[in-house]
Amino acid sequence: MMEDWQNGGFGLYIHWPFCQSKCPYCDFNSHVAATIDQSVWERAYLSEIERVSRETSGRVLNTVFFGGGTPSLMDPELVNSILSKVRNCWTLSNDVEITLEANPTSVESGRFQGYRDAGVNRISMGIQSLNNEDLKRLGRLHSVAEAQKAFDIARSTFDRVSFDLIYARQGQTIDAWRSELREALSMAIDHLSLYQLTIEQGTAFGDRYNRGQLRDLPSDDSAADMYFVTQDECEKAGMPAYEVSNHAQKGSESRHNLIYWRYGDYVGIGPGAHGRLTLDGKKYAIDTPLAPTSWLQSVTEKGHGENPREVLSGYDQAVEYLMMGLRISEGIDLNRISSLLGDEFSFKNKYLLEDSFITADNGRLSITGKGRPVLNAIIRELIPDN
């Protein structure tokens, strides 16, 4: 009998926690370190891969994702060592996707060739803006020219290259964003991630905002208009949204991220990494110590780099599946969520259907274009009673 996670697939996430500098908007688990002994990290990563592979033996691995931090600061030899261990521990799918996140400042053609030789076949690049002044405001260390050069190196080395941009930035107008987005679409190969700037507490931007010093942010209405411009321009360019912030040509979606959104199983290795793993019929939520030194210490002294695992109830799984699956255009399978709940999933609020915020066709529930800008509010309305 097929287990629920198999509807989504099986992936591996490797977290590299180090950056050259901390961006003021970033709330990811990233750290700046003067020196990094990559051999120490290599031993820890390999140990963890071997440990988790013993629990998941017999599975086919669909994707590997090196995230961060800035994984393009990893030595190609380290990436090669990790991927060699991965191949020894699991059977890889024929179309395995192996992604590495990169910043333009750490891109060199020799380094990229080394990643490709190691087995990386997709690059996700953090460009963030095609405006030099805004790059400085965002705390980025690269210029537009450096970003374009790095992108050209990536494009000449890999068949699949994605890059990120942030919009609704300080002082940004709707026309300026439209022009920048068109330039990005002229560069893009097959995938773009386009995020609205959000001010997170605990970041440098969050602190400035609290002190009234983060000025010239677009109004909510302007930011909403930029969202709609994003949808229109990307659709015209043949890269419609398949997820709230992600756009791709058909067939070029991020397969790794689709494992999250389709609520498959994934292993998270590294400080602050998360995982979802089904073992002996139970689904576990797994997280890891945030501090790099704490994670390394845990691997060395305890033989694993995890915090205590939490068993997820059927209801918990149904809610997570709902929250993740409604982010993508294909939506969720109503039979699947009912199976997780152990009861038929029903709509408490019929107006969401009647007013075309959601659709329920052919056994699937999905958010419409009208509903997507208010996705979080709709999800709150749809979460079933426990």
C-alpha positions, -999 to 999 in steps of 0.1 A, spaced: 0 0 0 13 34 -9 22 57 20 10 93 21 45 108 17 49 91 -17 23 115 -32 50 142 -27 83 124 -32 115 123 -12 142 150 -10 173 160 9 181 195 21 217 204 31 220 237 51 252 257 48 249 284 74 276 308 64 275 341 45 300 368 36 277 394 53 242 394 69 216 411 47 194 435 67 161 419 55 172 383 61 156 362 89 172 329 77 197 310 99 228 325 84 261 335 101 293 354 93 325 336 103 361 347 98 374 312 92 355 279 84 372 245 86 353 228 58 368 194 67 350 195 101 317 202 83 324 175 58 327 149 85 295 161 101 275 161 69 287 127 58 279 112 92 244 126 92 237 114 56 248 79 65 227 79 97 194 90 80 200 68 50 199 38 73 164 48 84 152 54 49 170 25 31 152 14 -1 138 48 -9 145 66 -42 158 101 -37 142 127 -61 161 159 -52 190 174 -33 191 211 -24 221 230 -10 206 260 8 218 286 32 234 309 40 255 310 8 263 274 -4 284 288 -32 310 295 -5 314 257 -1 345 243 -17 335 222 -48 354 193 -32 331 194 -2 300 194 -25 315 165 -44 322 146 -12 286 151 0 271 140 -34 293 110 -36 281 99 -1 245 106 -12 249 83 -43 263 56 -21 235 58 4 204 61 -18 192 52 -53 188 85 -72 158 90 -95 166 91 -132 157 128 -134 173 137 -100 174 175 -94 204 188 -75 202 225 -68 228 248 -52 221 284 -41 246 310 -51 254 346 -46 269 366 -74 298 376 -52 310 340 -48 306 329 -84 337 320 -104 336 299 -136 361 274 -122 340 270 -90 308 265 -110 325 239 -132 336 221 -100 300 220 -88 288 207 -121 314 180 -122 303 171 -86 267 165 -99 249 198 -94 225 204 -123 206 235 -112 216 268 -98 194 292 -78 210 327 -77 202 355 -52 204 386 -75 175 404 -56 176 436 -76 187 450 -110 193 485 -95 226 493 -80 213 518 -54 187 493 -42 213 466 -40 232 487 -15 201 494 5 194 457 6 229 451 20 240 431 -11 278 430 -19 274 427 -57 266 453 -84 242 447 -113 271 442 -136 285 415 -113 251 398 -111 248 397 -148 283 384 -153 276 357 -126 244 348 -143 261 344 -177 287 321 -161 258 300 -146 239 300 -178 270 287 -198 276 260 -172 241 247 -162 210 240 -182 187 251 -154 193 285 -137 168 303 -115 173 337 -98 155 357 -71 143 393 -71 127 413 -43 100 439 -51 81 465 -31 114 479 -21 120 514 -6 112 541 -30 102 517 -58 74 527 -82 51 504 -101 65 515 -134 101 510 -122 92 475 -111 75 467 -144 106 478 -163 130 458 -140 108 427 -142 108 429 -180 146 430 -180 147 400 -156 123 381 -179 146 388 -209 174 372 -189 155 343 -174 160 308 -186 131 289 -172 124 299 -135 121 331 -114 114 336 -77 98 370 -71 93 379 -35 76 409 -20 98 426 6 85 418 41 99 434 72 107 406 97 111 412 134 146 404 146 163 416 114 182 449 109 153 461 87 128 451 115 148 471 140 150 502 117 112 499 110 104 498 147 124 530 152 106 547 123 138 548 102 129 525 73 113 552 52 98 553 17 83 518 17 55 514 -9 19 516 5 0 483 8 -20 493 -23 11 500 -43 27 467 -32 -6 449 -42 -4 466 -76 32 454 -80 20 418 -73 -6 421 -101 20 435 -125 42 405 -116 14 381 -125 6 398 -158 42 403 -170 52 367 -161 22 352 -178 28 372 -210 64 359 -210 53 323 -206 64 319 -170 31 319 -150 30 315 -112 29 278 -102 33 289 -65 27 322 -48 62 336 -54 76 312 -80 72 314 -118 84 289 -144 80 276 -178 59 244 -178 81 215 -167 108 237 -152 93 241 -117 116 235 -87 111 198 -80 127 201 -46 103 228 -35 74 209 -50 82 181 -25 75 206 3 44 219 -13 30 184 -22 38 174 14 63 146 7 91 135 29 124 153 32 155 151 53 170 183 66 207 182 75 226 211 90 220 238 117 185 250 116 173 226 89 138 211 91 126 177 80 94 156 76 100 119 77 76 90 77 89 59 96 69 28 106 37 45 97 43 77 118 52 111 104 78 130 123 85 167 124 123 171 128 144 202 135 180 209 144 200 232 167 202 267 152 238 276 161 265 261 139 287 252 168 258 235 187 249 214 157 284 203 151 288 195 188 255 175 187 267 154 157 301 148 173 290 140 209 255 125 205 260 109 171 231 129 155 223 166 148 186 166 157 164 180 184 139 155 198 115 144 171 78 152 173 51 127 160 25 145 139 -11 135 143 -33 129 113 -50 163 120 -16 180 122 -6 164 88 -39 175 72 -34 211 83 3 211 71 -8 196 38 -35 222 34 -12 251 42 15 239 19 -6 225 -10 -28 256 -14 4 276 -22 7 259 -56 -17 263 -85 -25 225 -86 -39 227 -51 -47 197 -29 -63 163 -33 -95 163 -13 -94 125 -9 -59 127 5 -67 154 31 -98 135 41 -77 104 45 -52 123 67 -81 137 88 -98 104 91 -130 122 82 -144 139 51 -129 174 46 -157 199 44 -159 236 36 -171 256 66 -174 288 45 -193 283 13 -188 319 2 -152 311 -7 -165 289 -34 -195 311 -43 -173 342 -46 -146 324 -66 -118 326 -41 -114 289 -44 -124 261 -68 -132 225 -62 -130 205 -94 -121 169 -102 -114 161 -66 -90 189 -61 -92 222 -42 -72 251 -54 -69 289 -49 -80 311 -78 -62 342 -91 -87 363 -72 -79 344 -39 -42 342 -41 -34 377 -28 -54 368 3 -41 332 6 -33 333 43 -68 345 52 -84 318 31 -62 291 46 -73 303 81 -110 299 70 -104 264 56 -85 248 85 -108 222 98 -119 220 135 -99 196 156 
